[in-house]
Amino acid sequence: MDKKLFSKLVESMTQMNEIVRGERVPSREFVVDALGVREIRKATGLTQSEFAAIVDVQLSTLRNWEQGRRAPTGPARALFRALRADPKNVLRALETAREAESRVA
């Protein structure tokens, strides 16, 4: 390994340890806000498969959101805010839209 690259790697690990010990402030932080996706889904009474189909995402995406590995962004984030506020009517609107799309196709 290149000595310069190795030196940078060691420096990075040293800085990480300082951050963990509280001796250094991180230059940036990443916070995964899962928006309570699991709680929102459970409040609907739907399984993961059913919920993923209704919100039109892959099951693996929903699982990543529920487990906090990823967070919904953009339109998905807005959809979850709407679902949290009024799950019954939002689900009804999504199901109606899906039924209309299937009649057109």
C-alpha positions as CSV (number, residue, x, y, z in Angstrom):
1,M,0.0,0.0,0.0
2,D,1.1,3.5,-0.8
3,K,2.7,5.1,2.4
4,K,0.9,8.4,1.8
5,L,-2.5,6.6,1.5
6,F,-1.7,4.5,4.6
7,S,-0.8,7.6,6.5
8,K,-4.2,9.2,5.6
9,L,-6.0,6.1,6.6
10,V,-4.3,6.0,10.0
11,E,-5.0,9.7,10.5
12,S,-8.7,9.1,9.7
13,M,-9.0,6.2,12.2
14,T,-7.3,8.4,14.9
15,Q,-9.8,11.1,14.2
16,M,-12.7,8.6,14.4
17,N,-11.5,7.4,17.8
18,E,-11.3,11.0,19.0
19,I,-14.9,11.6,17.9
20,V,-16.1,8.4,19.6
21,R,-14.4,9.5,22.8
22,G,-15.9,13.0,22.6
23,E,-12.5,14.7,22.1
24,R,-13.3,16.0,18.6
25,V,-16.5,17.3,17.0
26,P,-17.4,15.5,13.8
27,S,-17.1,17.6,10.6
28,R,-20.5,16.2,9.5
29,E,-23.1,13.9,10.8
30,F,-25.6,11.7,9.0
31,V,-28.9,11.1,10.8
32,V,-31.2,8.5,9.4
33,D,-34.8,9.5,10.2
34,A,-37.0,6.6,9.5
35,L,-40.1,8.8,10.2
36,G,-41.6,5.9,12.2
37,V,-42.3,4.0,8.9
38,R,-42.9,0.8,10.8
39,E,-45.3,2.4,13.2
40,I,-47.2,4.1,10.3
41,R,-47.5,0.8,8.4
42,K,-48.6,-1.1,11.5
43,A,-51.2,1.6,12.2
44,T,-52.7,0.7,8.7
45,G,-53.0,-2.9,9.7
46,L,-51.2,-4.0,6.5
47,T,-48.4,-6.5,6.1
48,Q,-45.0,-5.3,4.7
49,S,-45.9,-6.8,1.3
50,E,-49.3,-5.2,1.1
51,F,-48.0,-1.8,2.3
52,A,-45.1,-1.8,-0.2
53,A,-47.5,-2.6,-3.0
54,I,-49.9,0.2,-2.1
55,V,-47.1,2.9,-1.7
56,D,-45.5,1.5,-4.9
57,V,-42.0,0.6,-3.6
58,Q,-40.0,-2.6,-3.5
59,L,-40.4,-4.7,-0.4
60,S,-36.7,-4.4,0.2
61,T,-36.9,-0.6,0.2
62,L,-39.7,-0.7,2.8
63,R,-37.7,-3.1,4.9
64,N,-34.6,-0.8,4.7
65,W,-36.8,2.2,5.8
66,E,-38.4,0.2,8.7
67,Q,-35.0,-1.0,9.9
68,G,-33.4,2.5,9.7
69,R,-30.8,1.5,7.1
70,R,-32.3,4.1,4.7
71,A,-34.8,6.9,5.0
72,P,-37.5,7.9,2.6
73,T,-36.8,11.1,0.7
74,G,-38.8,13.5,-1.5
75,P,-42.2,12.3,-2.5
76,A,-42.0,9.2,-0.3
77,R,-41.3,11.3,2.8
78,A,-44.3,13.5,2.0
79,L,-46.5,10.4,1.5
80,F,-45.5,9.1,4.9
81,R,-46.3,12.5,6.5
82,A,-49.7,12.3,4.9
83,L,-50.2,8.7,6.0
84,R,-49.3,9.6,9.6
85,A,-51.8,12.5,9.6
86,D,-54.7,10.7,7.9
87,P,-54.0,7.0,7.1
88,K,-57.6,6.0,6.3
89,N,-58.2,8.6,3.6
90,V,-54.7,8.5,2.1
91,L,-54.9,4.7,1.8
92,R,-58.3,5.0,0.2
93,A,-56.9,7.6,-2.3
94,L,-54.0,5.3,-3.2
95,E,-56.2,2.3,-3.6
96,T,-58.6,4.2,-5.8
97,A,-55.8,5.5,-8.0
98,R,-54.3,2.1,-8.3
99,E,-57.7,0.6,-9.3
100,A,-58.2,3.4,-11.9
101,E,-54.7,2.7,-13.4
102,S,-55.4,-1.0,-13.7
103,R,-58.7,-0.3,-15.6
104,V,-56.8,2.0,-18.1
105,A,-53.9,-0.5,-18.6
